[in-house]
């Protein structure tokens, strides 16, 4: 009985799950969705006009980076929507894991320096940099929520094991 109390009281706290239900997550969600909207408005409006004024090489860079940006943001938005569905009880954690397998948060390489980068419109570069910072934050949260420790609720804790042994040795079972 004492060992059960020790195990419950000293179970590891999974900070990612607490964060996912916090105001900080809700702010991250709003920021991500706002960035999607801002980017769409830019690419359909001012970005189109700015891209027409670029050199041939600049136009190619613009097309490449705007596609990467759009893809990155759609993946981030998909992840945020999945996590919100879990938080709101609309989807189980197991369902989210299956759906999350379709979301790709890594591997959208963008070189944020050099000649090609400097040829891009300033506003596009700002959107790209913001999306990369947002992506990094989402990846950290994803790792905290779905990484190996986050998934294993039965993580063996060596300190708890020793406390349990001491409790048994002194007859406090």
N, C-alpha and C positions, 0 to 999 in steps of 0.2 A: 504494500500500500504506500509506504514512504517513497519507494522507488518510482511509483507511478506519479506521485506528486512532484518529485524531483524532475521526472521526464517532462511533464506538462509545463512546469514553471520555467524550465531551462531550455525549452525547445527553441531552435534558432528562429529569429525574427527575419522574415523575408521582406526586406525593405522595398523591393520592387513592387510587391503587391500593395503595400501601404501607399506608395507613391502613385500607383495607377488610379487610386480612388481619391486622390488629393486635389486641391485647388490647382496645384502646380501642373498636374496632368491636364486638367480642364483648360488651363492657360496655354499649354503646349498644343492641345487640340485646336483651340481657337487660332493660335498663331499659324499652325500648319494650314488650316482651311483658308485663312485670310491670305496667306502667301500663294496658295493655289489660285484664288480669285484675282489677286493683284497681278500675278504672272500671266494669266489668261487675258486679262484686260490689256496688259502691255503688249503681248505678242499679237493680239488682234488689232491693236490701235497704233500707238506710237512706235512700237517695235517694227511693225511692217514698214512704216515710213522711214525709220532709221536704217533698216536693212537695205532699202533701195539706194541709199547714198554710199554704201560700202563698196570697196574694190571687189574684184572677183574673188580674191583670196579671203577677204573679209566676209563676203557673202557666204562662202562655203563654211567658214568658221562659225558664222551666225547660225546657219542652218543646223550644223552639227551640234553646237552647244545649246541651242533652243530645244532640240529634240532630247538631248540628255537631261536638260532641266525639266522638261515636261514629264519625261519618264520617271525621273527621280521623285518629282512631286506627286505623281500618281501612285507610286509605290508607298511613299510616306503617308499619303491620304488613306490608302487602303489599310495600312497597318493601324493608323489612328482610329479609323472607323471600326475595325475589328476589335480593338481594345476597348473602345467605348461600348460596343455591343456586349462584351463580356462584363464590363463594369455595371451596365444597366440590367444585367440578367437576361438579355435577349439571346445570348449564346453561351453555351458552356465553354469552359476552358479547353476541353478536349476538342470541341468543334473548331474553336479558334486556332488551335495548334494545327489542325488539318488544313484550314483555310490559309493560315499564315505561311504554310509551305509554298504557296503560290506567290507570295510577296517577296520581292528581292530588295533588300535594303543596302546591299553592298555591291561594289563593282561598277559604279558609274564614274569612271575616271574623267576628271576635268582638270586640265592643267591651268592653274590660276596665275600663271606668269609667263613671260616670254612674248615674242612678237605677235603670235596669233591672238593671244589674250588681249594685248594692247589694242588690237584692231577692232575688238568688239565694242559696241556702244556701252557707255558708262552705266546706264540703268540696267542693261542685261547683265553686266558683270556683278552689279550689286545684288540682283535677284539670285544669280548663281551662287554667290558667296553666302547669302542668307540661307539658301536651300541646303548647302553643304553643312553649315553649322546646325541646322535643324535635323538633318539626316544623322549627324553624329550624336545628337542628343537622343533621337529615337533609337538608334542602335544601342546606346548605353542602357536605355530603359528596356529594350527587348532582351538584351543579355541578362539584365537583372530579373526580368519576369520569366524568361523561358530558358535561361542558361542551365547548365547541369545542376548547380546548387539549388536554383529556384524550383526546379522540377522535382527534386528529391526531397520530399517532406520528411523522410526518415533518415536524414543525414546522421551518420554515426558521430557522436560527440565524445571524444576521449575524456574530457573532464567529467561529463555525466557518467561515463562508465566507471571512472575512479570513485566518484561520489557514491554511486550505487554499491560498489564493492565495500567501501567504508561503512555504509549504512548496514549492509548484511553482516559485516564483521562485528559490529557493535550491537547486533540484534535489533536493529531499527527497521526491520522489514515490514 
